[in-house]
Amino acid sequence: MYVPPAPEDGIRRFRVEEYYRMARAGVFADDERVELLEGRIHRMTPQGARHMRAISRLNRHIVPLLGEELILRVQGPLTLSEDSEPEPDLAVVRTADEASDERHPSTALLVIEVSEDSLPKDRSVKAQLYARAGIPEYWIVNLRRQSVEVYTSPDTGEGRYGTVHTYARGQRVQSSVLPRLSIEIETLL
């Protein structure tokens, strides 16, 4: 069994393969929602009604725009590295990347997180993971501020996005990677 060297913070980190072995061994309860981020197992926050409603509304807007070459994954894993497998609320991936029975997609064109209690993690750890993976566009639907933050121009080396725009009620968010995707902020909230 592979044991990575102890990191500076002294925390033992896990790889995706170990994470799956733990799940098969019953380490996590059947109803426990977790995800692996930078080798750490994070509990996912419970989904309130506003959170699920935003996901449903996004789903309804996005799916008709995708055609045969793209697919919308709802709360499905993306294996971004050997130690990170986040489960974003929504991810638009190429159908070819979704086709494997052996692995989850390792990239996406657009990732969307609907955020309330998870906002600090979505802006930091997850934004860094998505940028390092080269995901061209990342949205955070901020339920607290009733806005949408759009992150573009990923810097894979730095693990950050070069451009961030925030859209509020009364505005329309336009995707740069899916030109037909344009949504009034009110319809999401």
C-alpha positions as CSV (number, residue, x, y, z in Angstrom):
1,M,0.0,0.0,0.0
2,Y,1.3,3.4,-1.0
3,V,1.9,5.8,1.9
4,P,2.8,9.3,0.8
5,P,5.5,11.2,2.7
6,A,4.2,13.2,5.7
7,P,3.3,16.7,4.5
8,E,4.5,19.7,6.4
9,D,1.2,20.0,8.3
10,G,1.5,16.4,9.5
11,I,-1.8,15.3,8.1
12,R,-2.0,11.9,6.3
13,R,-3.5,12.4,2.9
14,F,-5.3,9.8,0.7
15,R,-5.2,9.0,-2.9
16,V,-8.4,8.3,-5.0
17,E,-7.7,4.6,-5.0
18,E,-7.4,4.5,-1.2
19,Y,-10.6,6.6,-0.9
20,Y,-12.5,4.0,-3.0
21,R,-11.1,1.1,-0.9
22,M,-12.3,2.9,2.2
23,A,-15.8,3.3,0.8
24,R,-15.9,-0.4,-0.3
25,A,-14.8,-1.4,3.2
26,G,-17.7,0.5,4.8
27,V,-15.7,3.3,6.4
28,F,-18.4,5.8,5.4
29,A,-22.0,5.4,6.4
30,D,-24.4,4.7,3.5
31,D,-26.0,8.1,3.8
32,E,-22.7,10.0,4.4
33,R,-21.9,12.5,1.7
34,V,-18.1,13.0,1.3
35,E,-15.6,14.1,-1.3
36,L,-11.8,13.8,-1.6
37,L,-10.1,17.2,-2.0
38,E,-6.3,17.4,-2.0
39,G,-6.0,14.1,-0.2
40,R,-8.4,15.1,2.5
41,I,-11.9,13.7,3.0
42,H,-14.4,16.5,3.4
43,R,-18.0,16.1,4.5
44,M,-20.4,17.7,2.1
45,T,-23.0,20.1,3.6
46,P,-26.7,19.0,3.6
47,Q,-28.7,20.3,0.7
48,G,-31.5,22.8,1.7
49,A,-34.5,23.5,-0.5
50,R,-32.9,26.7,-2.0
51,H,-29.8,24.7,-2.9
52,M,-31.8,22.0,-4.7
53,R,-34.1,24.4,-6.4
54,A,-31.1,26.3,-7.9
55,I,-29.6,23.0,-9.2
56,S,-33.0,22.0,-10.7
57,R,-33.3,25.4,-12.4
58,L,-29.8,25.3,-13.8
59,N,-30.4,21.7,-15.1
60,R,-33.6,22.8,-16.8
61,H,-31.7,25.7,-18.6
62,I,-28.5,23.8,-19.5
63,V,-29.6,20.4,-20.8
64,P,-31.5,21.7,-23.9
65,L,-28.4,23.5,-25.0
66,L,-26.0,20.6,-25.0
67,G,-26.8,18.4,-28.0
68,E,-25.1,15.0,-28.5
69,E,-21.4,16.0,-27.8
70,L,-21.9,17.3,-24.3
71,I,-23.6,16.0,-21.2
72,L,-24.6,17.5,-17.9
73,R,-23.4,15.6,-14.8
74,V,-25.4,16.4,-11.7
75,Q,-23.5,15.9,-8.4
76,G,-21.2,13.4,-10.1
77,P,-17.5,13.0,-9.4
78,L,-14.6,14.4,-11.5
79,T,-11.3,12.7,-10.9
80,L,-9.0,15.8,-11.2
81,S,-5.8,14.2,-9.8
82,E,-4.6,11.2,-7.9
83,D,-5.7,12.9,-4.7
84,S,-8.8,14.9,-5.6
85,E,-12.2,13.8,-6.7
86,P,-14.7,16.6,-6.0
87,E,-18.4,16.2,-6.7
88,P,-19.6,19.5,-8.1
89,D,-23.3,20.3,-8.2
90,L,-23.2,20.5,-12.0
91,A,-20.5,19.8,-14.6
92,V,-20.7,20.0,-18.4
93,V,-18.4,17.4,-19.8
94,R,-17.8,16.0,-23.3
95,T,-19.8,12.8,-24.0
96,A,-16.5,11.1,-24.9
97,D,-15.1,11.9,-21.4
98,E,-18.2,10.4,-19.8
99,A,-18.1,7.2,-21.8
100,S,-15.7,5.1,-19.6
101,D,-17.1,2.5,-17.3
102,E,-13.7,2.4,-15.5
103,R,-13.3,6.1,-14.4
104,H,-15.0,9.4,-14.0
105,P,-14.2,12.3,-16.3
106,S,-11.0,14.1,-15.5
107,T,-12.1,17.5,-16.9
108,A,-15.1,19.6,-17.7
109,L,-15.9,22.6,-19.8
110,L,-18.0,24.3,-17.0
111,V,-18.4,23.4,-13.3
112,I,-21.1,25.0,-11.2
113,E,-21.3,24.9,-7.4
114,V,-24.4,26.1,-5.6
115,S,-23.1,27.6,-2.4
116,E,-24.4,28.7,0.9
117,D,-22.5,27.1,3.9
118,S,-19.8,25.8,1.6
119,L,-18.9,29.2,0.2
120,P,-15.4,29.4,1.8
121,K,-14.4,26.0,0.5
122,D,-15.9,26.6,-3.0
123,R,-13.9,29.9,-3.3
124,S,-10.7,28.5,-2.1
125,V,-10.0,24.7,-2.3
126,K,-12.4,23.9,-5.1
127,A,-11.5,27.0,-7.2
128,Q,-7.8,26.0,-6.9
129,L,-8.6,22.4,-7.9
130,Y,-10.7,23.5,-10.9
131,A,-8.1,26.0,-12.0
132,R,-5.2,23.5,-11.7
133,A,-7.3,21.0,-13.8
134,G,-7.7,23.7,-16.5
135,I,-11.5,23.9,-16.3
136,P,-12.1,26.9,-18.4
137,E,-15.2,28.2,-16.6
138,Y,-16.3,27.9,-13.0
139,W,-19.5,29.4,-11.5
140,I,-20.5,29.8,-7.9
141,V,-24.2,30.4,-7.4
142,N,-23.9,32.3,-4.1
143,L,-27.3,31.9,-2.4
144,R,-26.3,34.2,0.5
145,R,-25.5,37.2,-1.7
146,Q,-28.0,36.2,-4.4
147,S,-25.4,36.4,-7.1
148,V,-23.3,34.3,-9.5
149,E,-19.5,34.5,-9.5
150,V,-18.0,33.5,-12.8
151,Y,-14.3,32.4,-12.8
152,T,-12.5,32.2,-16.1
153,S,-8.9,32.2,-17.5
154,P,-7.5,29.4,-15.3
155,D,-3.8,29.4,-14.5
156,T,-3.0,25.7,-14.1
157,G,0.4,26.4,-12.5
158,E,-0.8,28.9,-9.9
159,G,-4.1,27.1,-9.3
160,R,-6.2,30.2,-9.6
161,Y,-8.5,32.0,-12.1
162,G,-7.3,35.2,-13.7
163,T,-10.7,36.7,-14.1
164,V,-13.7,36.8,-11.8
165,H,-17.0,38.6,-12.5
166,T,-19.9,38.8,-10.1
167,Y,-23.5,39.1,-11.5
168,A,-26.4,40.2,-9.2
169,R,-30.2,40.3,-9.5
170,G,-31.3,42.2,-12.5
171,Q,-28.3,41.0,-14.5
172,R,-27.8,38.1,-16.9
173,V,-24.9,35.7,-16.7
174,Q,-23.4,34.5,-20.1
175,S,-21.2,31.5,-20.4
176,S,-18.0,32.0,-22.4
177,V,-17.7,28.2,-23.1
178,L,-21.3,27.6,-23.9
179,P,-22.3,30.7,-25.9
180,R,-26.0,29.7,-25.9
181,L,-26.1,29.6,-22.1
182,S,-27.4,32.9,-20.9
183,I,-29.5,33.0,-17.7
184,E,-31.2,35.8,-15.7
185,I,-29.9,35.7,-12.2
186,E,-33.5,35.9,-10.8
187,T,-34.4,32.6,-12.5
188,L,-31.8,30.8,-10.4
189,L,-32.6,32.2,-7.0
